């Protein structure tokens, strides 16, 4: 009689490695506004709802806030060194003249024609500014390299 061979053990199935758990992302920190003595207190946990602004509105808001800070800073400095009567001077206004025609491509842009005068202009980034076309009365973004600052 032939010796009985023991059956070969079945190979253990290879287990796929368990995927590593993805790291949990912490929510971005929320900056609390600085408390002011005369400011009303908001409900704890209440989230203010701010309307979404267009890019132009965001830029204009930033410009206004910067101008307010600069004016307050200038007023504080002037108050320390100048008499009260001299604080009421208006800053010189700048104007730009369009050298080329530009047709607005978006709702927040302004169309200009050669010779148009742009006032209330503020450079807002590489190649762009916000201003008011005095011919049309429209306010918005336009390419800053299409206009030239007018001399005094």
CORFEN-V973555 format. One record per helix or strand of 3 or more residues. SS is the DSSP state (H for helix, E for strand). FROM is the first residue (numbers start at 0). LEN is the number of residues. If there is no record, write none. Layout:
BEGIN
SS:FROM:LEN
SS:FROM:LEN
END
This chain:
BEGIN
H:54:27
H:83:5
E:94:4
E:116:9
E:127:6
E:138:5
H:143:3
E:146:3
END
